[in-house]
Amino acid sequence: MTTPTLCPACGARNDCALADPRRVDQPCWCYSVTIDPAVLQALPDALRNQACLCPRCAQVDQQLRDAGPS
């Protein structure tokens, strides 16, 4: 079973705004990045569409750093 606030690939917090009732009205970090479809396809079928990846597993850390503070 997956937890909406944890990355299904590594188990770390995924910082998904939509999974946090306190931040559901705020845009999520993933709205400002482009995730390579190959990253998602590399996940085992059982982990896909269960919870959001964390920025590290989504391989977008640099994009978030370049965007600056949110």
C-alpha positions in Angstrom: 0.0 0.0 0.0 1.3 3.5 -0.9 1.0 6.6 1.1 0.0 9.8 -0.9 2.6 11.9 0.9 5.6 9.5 0.2 7.5 8.9 -3.0 6.6 5.4 -4.2 10.2 4.9 -5.5 12.2 5.8 -2.4 9.8 6.3 0.4 10.9 9.9 1.1 8.4 12.8 1.5 7.3 13.8 -2.0 6.2 17.4 -0.9 3.0 17.0 -3.0 0.7 20.0 -2.3 -2.3 18.0 -3.4 -1.6 15.2 -0.9 -1.4 17.7 2.0 -4.8 19.0 3.1 -3.2 22.2 4.5 -1.7 23.1 1.1 -4.3 21.6 -1.3 -5.2 25.1 -2.5 -1.5 25.9 -3.5 0.2 24.9 -6.7 2.4 21.8 -6.3 6.2 22.0 -7.1 5.6 19.6 -10.0 3.6 22.3 -11.9 6.8 24.2 -12.5 8.9 21.4 -13.9 9.0 18.9 -16.8 9.3 15.3 -15.8 10.8 13.0 -18.4 8.2 10.4 -19.4 11.0 7.8 -19.3 11.3 8.4 -15.6 7.7 7.5 -15.1 7.9 4.5 -17.4 10.9 3.2 -15.5 8.7 2.7 -12.4 7.3 -0.8 -11.9 3.6 -1.0 -12.9 2.5 -1.5 -9.3 4.0 1.9 -8.3 2.7 4.0 -11.2 -0.2 6.4 -10.5 -0.2 5.6 -6.8 1.6 8.6 -5.4 3.8 11.4 -6.6 7.5 11.0 -6.9 9.8 13.2 -4.9 11.9 15.8 -6.8 15.0 13.6 -6.6 13.3 10.5 -8.0 11.6 12.7 -10.6 15.0 13.9 -11.5 14.0 17.6 -11.4 16.2 18.9 -8.6 18.1 21.2 -10.9 15.0 22.5 -12.5 13.6 23.5 -9.0 17.0 25.1 -8.0 17.0 27.1 -11.3 13.4 28.3 -10.6 14.4 29.7 -7.2 12.3 29.9 -4.1 8.6 29.0 -4.4 
